[in-house]
């Protein structure tokens, strides 16, 4: 009962934090719409010093409500999934994906303003999927399969040549997610640690030789003499 209550508490907490994260994006977009502000200039502009501010700000800014609406469901679901199933590493992993994606875009992307949280979304998808590859436990593999089933079509987003789409953010975010999954692959969750089976807990006897090692140390003459002594003792016992 206690474990069920704790799981319910963790699930509510994960959903609530994810809702808050998404809520911040909608508040920012609402303010932008009310103020008729052009905040795209606060995005990432590669290889320019002023463009570094976008490493932090770009995922918070979207071109329009349609852009934000496209990112909201996967961002909410994936962040909740990471917060619930990978509690030990969720916070540092999400921060790492966020910053590594931005820095990679600033370093390698085309010289235009890049905005939106889609790079972080791709990073979360890659993180959950590759955890299944690196950790190789049933739960991680099951989560990886779920992500492939629901978000496998996102692979098309990393292909170049799409007008108005920062495919570099998608690709580099995915690579950041893979690196983050590898970085934290040995930080196992409590539920991932398998209890040893009963037979594994049994005390094992120290290894021993199948034959008496003295047998191989004796000469042929010594073994013949021992056999004669045994035969003589047997004759004495049976004829008294």
C-alpha positions in Angstrom: 0.0 0.0 0.0 2.8 2.4 0.9 4.6 1.8 -2.4 1.3 2.5 -4.4 0.8 5.7 -2.5 4.4 6.7 -3.2 4.0 5.9 -6.9 0.8 8.0 -7.1 2.6 10.8 -5.3 5.5 10.7 -7.8 3.2 10.5 -10.8 1.2 13.6 -9.6 4.5 15.4 -8.9 5.8 14.6 -12.4 2.6 15.7 -14.1 2.4 18.9 -12.1 6.0 19.9 -12.9 5.5 19.2 -16.6 2.4 21.2 -16.6 4.2 24.1 -15.0 7.0 23.9 -17.6 4.5 24.0 -20.4 2.5 26.7 -18.7 5.6 29.0 -18.7 5.8 28.7 -22.4 2.2 29.6 -22.9 2.5 32.6 -20.6 5.5 33.8 -22.6 3.6 33.3 -25.9 0.5 35.0 -24.5 2.6 38.1 -23.4 4.2 38.2 -26.8 0.8 38.2 -28.5 -0.6 40.9 -26.2 2.4 43.1 -26.6 2.8 42.5 -30.3 6.5 41.9 -29.5 9.0 40.4 -31.8 11.1 38.3 -29.6 12.6 36.1 -32.3 15.8 38.2 -32.0 16.4 36.5 -28.6 16.8 33.2 -30.3 20.1 31.4 -31.0 22.1 33.1 -33.8 25.1 30.8 -34.5 28.6 31.8 -33.9 27.8 35.4 -32.8 28.3 36.5 -29.2 24.9 38.1 -29.0 23.4 34.8 -30.2 24.6 33.0 -27.1 21.7 34.4 -25.1 19.5 32.2 -27.2 21.0 29.1 -25.6 18.9 29.9 -22.6 16.1 31.9 -24.2 15.4 30.2 -27.5 13.4 27.2 -26.2 11.0 29.6 -24.4 10.1 31.6 -27.6 7.9 30.3 -30.4 7.0 31.9 -33.7 3.2 31.6 -33.1 0.6 29.7 -31.2 0.6 26.9 -33.9 4.3 26.4 -33.3 3.8 26.2 -29.6 0.8 23.9 -29.9 2.9 21.5 -32.0 5.5 21.3 -29.2 3.2 21.3 -26.2 1.9 17.6 -26.1 5.3 15.9 -26.7 7.1 18.2 -24.3 4.5 17.6 -21.6 4.4 13.8 -22.0 8.1 13.3 -22.4 9.1 15.6 -19.5 6.6 13.8 -17.3 7.9 10.4 -18.4 11.5 11.4 -17.6 10.5 12.9 -14.2 8.6 9.8 -13.2 10.7 6.9 -14.5 14.2 8.5 -14.2 13.8 10.5 -11.0 17.4 10.2 -9.9 18.7 11.9 -13.1 15.7 13.8 -14.4 16.7 17.3 -13.3 20.4 17.2 -14.4 19.5 15.2 -17.5 16.9 17.7 -18.7 19.2 20.7 -17.9 22.0 19.0 -19.9 19.8 18.3 -22.9 18.6 21.9 -22.7 22.0 23.5 -22.6 23.9 21.0 -24.9 21.2 21.4 -27.6 21.5 25.2 -27.5 25.3 25.2 -27.5 25.4 22.7 -30.4 23.0 24.8 -32.5 25.0 27.9 -31.8 28.2 26.1 -32.9 27.0 24.2 -36.0 23.7 25.5 -37.3 22.9 27.9 -40.2 23.4 31.7 -39.4 19.7 32.5 -38.8 17.7 32.9 -35.6 16.6 29.5 -34.1 13.7 29.5 -31.7 11.4 27.0 -30.1 11.5 24.0 -27.8 11.5 21.4 -30.5 15.2 20.7 -30.0 14.6 19.9 -26.4 11.7 17.6 -27.4 14.0 15.7 -29.8 16.5 15.5 -27.0 14.0 14.0 -24.6 12.8 11.5 -27.2 16.4 10.4 -27.8 17.1 10.3 -24.1 14.2 7.9 -23.4 14.9 5.7 -26.4 18.6 5.3 -25.9 18.2 4.6 -22.2 16.6 1.4 -23.4 19.7 0.7 -25.4 22.3 1.6 -22.8 20.5 0.3 -19.6 19.1 -2.9 -21.1 16.5 -3.6 -18.5 12.9 -4.4 -19.1 11.4 -1.1 -18.0 13.8 1.1 -20.0 13.3 -1.1 -23.1 9.5 -0.9 -22.7 9.7 3.0 -22.5 11.9 3.0 -25.6 9.4 1.0 -27.6 6.6 3.4 -26.4 8.5 6.4 -27.6 9.3 4.8 -31.0 5.6 3.9 -31.4 4.3 7.4 -30.7 7.1 9.6 -31.8 8.9 7.6 -34.5 7.6 9.8 -37.2 9.6 12.7 -35.8 12.6 11.2 -37.5 11.6 13.2 -40.6 12.2 16.4 -38.7 16.0 15.9 -38.8 16.2 16.0 -42.5 17.6 19.2 -44.1 15.9 21.4 -46.6 12.7 22.1 -44.7 11.6 25.7 -45.0 11.0 27.5 -41.7 12.1 24.5 -39.7 15.3 24.4 -37.7 16.2 20.8 -38.6 19.6 21.5 -37.0 17.9 21.9 -33.6 16.1 18.6 -34.1 19.2 16.7 -35.1 21.5 18.3 -32.6 18.9 18.0 -29.8 18.7 14.3 -30.6 22.4 13.9 -30.4 22.4 15.8 -27.1 19.8 13.3 -25.8 21.9 10.3 -26.8 25.0 11.8 -25.1 23.0 12.5 -21.9 21.5 9.0 -21.9 25.0 7.6 -22.1 26.3 9.9 -19.5 23.8 8.8 -16.9 23.5 5.1 -18.0 25.0 3.8 -14.8 22.7 5.9 -12.5 20.1 3.2 -12.0 16.7 3.8 -10.5 15.6 1.8 -7.5 13.0 0.0 -9.6 15.7 -1.0 -12.1 17.9 -2.9 -9.6 17.0 -6.6 -9.7 16.9 -8.5 -6.4 19.1 -11.6 -6.6 17.2 -14.9 -6.8 17.2 -17.2 -3.8 19.6 -19.7 -5.4 22.0 -16.8 -6.0 22.1 -16.1 -2.3 23.0 -19.7 -1.3 26.5 -20.1 0.1 28.6 -22.0 -2.4 31.2 -24.5 -1.3 34.8 -23.7 -2.1 36.0 -25.3 -5.3 37.8 -28.6 -4.8 39.5 -31.3 -6.9 37.4 -34.1 -8.3 40.2 -36.6 -7.6 42.5 -36.7 -4.6 45.5 -34.7 -5.7 47.8 -37.2 -3.8 46.9 -39.8 -6.3 48.9 -38.1 -9.0 51.8 -37.5 -6.7 52.4 -41.2 -5.9 54.7 -43.4 -8.0 53.6 -46.6 -9.5 55.5 -48.6 -7.0 53.9 -46.8 -4.1 50.4 -47.4 -5.4 51.3 -51.1 -5.9 52.6 -51.4 -2.3 49.4 -49.8 -0.9 47.3 -52.2 -2.9 49.3 -55.2 -1.5 48.9 -53.9 2.1 45.2 -53.5 1.6 45.0 -57.1 0.2 47.0 -58.5 3.2 44.8 -56.7 5.7 41.7 -58.1 4.0 43.1 -61.7 4.1 43.9 -61.3 7.8 40.4 -60.1 8.6 38.6 -62.8 6.7 40.6 -65.8 8.0 40.6 -65.2 11.7 
